Amino acid sequence: MSLKRILLVEDDPKDIELTVNALEENHLANDITIAHDGVEALDYLHRRKAFENRPPGNPVVILLDLKMPKMDGMQVLTQIKADDKLRTIPVVILTSSRESQDLATCYRLGVNAYVVKPVKFADFVEAVKEVGVFWALINEPPPNNAG
């Protein structure tokens, strides 16, 4: 079984390190790309600027934070779900926001899952592992998931 690409969109260096370590520790991806804000995430997905030479194809899942500079997660989610070439990519919100308005808006925009970051380190690692196992190993991606 080939391991898949995961796009992590996160601006907090500590959360990036924890998430990448949790995914690597559990051998859930052989390619984890990090975008530090929403603009960088869309550049990656559209293969432009710094990412114009990245391998073709879409990530198996996008782990997306909500609160980021330049372009927040809701704006990124809106653009992904409005794009015919990107809308089938599963998007998992991985955020510290427990605001019911954020939750409702994300689901209305088409998010596939909404995970609130646990405060405890061990709980955070376990949550990332479970998200990674489901989306990278268990879930069947849509056919022709290329972009």
N, C-alpha and C positions, 0 to 999 in steps of 0.2 A: 504494500500500500504506500503510495507516495504522500508525503506530508505536504501541506498546503501553505500558501502565503496568507499572512494576516496583516492587516493595516491597523496600526494603533495610532489614534489621533488624540494626543494628550500633551498638555503644556507643562505639567508639573514634573520636574526631574525625578523626584522620589517615587511618584506613581508610575512613571515610565520604568524605572529600575525594578520596582516590585512586580509590575505586570510582566515585563520581559523575563525576569528570573522565574516567575511562576510558570510561564509558558515553556521556557527552555528546560526547567527542572523536570517537567512532565512530558518532554519531547513532543510537544503539540504542534510545532511548526518548524520548518527548516528555513523560513524566511519571514522575519518580522520586520516590517518597515514602519518607521516612526515618522509621523508628521506632527509638528509642534503647534500647529494651528489649522484652522479650517481652510485657509487659502492653500497652504502646503498640501493638505489632504486632496483637494480638488486638482491641484497640479499633478499629483501622483496618479490619480484616477484617470485623468485626461492625457497622461504621458506628455507633459509639457514642462518647460524650464528645466530644473535640475533632474527631472524624471523622464525626459524625452527618450532616453535610451534604456529605460527599464524593460525587463522581459514583458512580452505581451500577455494579456489575460488579466482578469480581475482577481482580487483577493477572495479567499473563501469566506471571509467575514471581515467586517470593519468594527473595531472597538472604538467607540466615539465618546469623548468627554463633552459635556455641555458648555461649561464655562471656560472659554478660551479667548485669547486676544485675536485681533484682526477680523475673524469670522467665527461666531459661536457654533456649537454643535447643531442647534436647530436649523440654522441657515444652511449648514452642510447637508444635513438630512433632507431638507427641502429640495436642494439642488440634485442630490443623488436620486431621490424618488421621482423627480420630474424628468430625468434623463433616461431615454429608452435603453441605452447601452449600460446603464449603471443600476437601474431600479431593482433588478433581481438580486443584487448583492445583499446578503443579510447584514443588517446593521444592529449592533448591540450597544445601547447607551450604557456607559460605565461611568457613573457620576456620584458625587456626594450629595446631590440635590434630592431631597425628599418632598419637594414642593408638588402638590397634587396637580397644579396647573402645568408644570413641566411634563409630568407623566402623561396627562391627558393630551397635551399638544403633540408630544412625541408619537403616541399611538395614532393620533389623527393623521399625522404626517406619514405614517407607514413604517415605524420602527418595528423590528422583529422581536426585540427583548429590551427590558429596562432593568438594569442591575444597579442598586445603590451600593457604593463602595463601603464595605465594613470598616470600622475604625481600628479594630485589632488586626495586627499584622497577619497572624495565622488565619484569621477569617478571610482577610483580603486574598491571600494566596489561594485558599480553598475555593473561593468564589471565582477567581480567574481560571483556576484549573477546571472547574466544572463548566464554565462558559466555553473554554477552549476545547475540552473533550467533546462537548455537544456539537459546536459549530465546525470544528476542524476534522473530527473523526466520525461522528455519528450521523449528522445531517447530510443528506444528499443534496449537493448544489444543483441549481437549474442546469439543463443541458446547454452546451455552447456558451459557457460562462466566460466569454472572451471580451476584451475591450481595448 
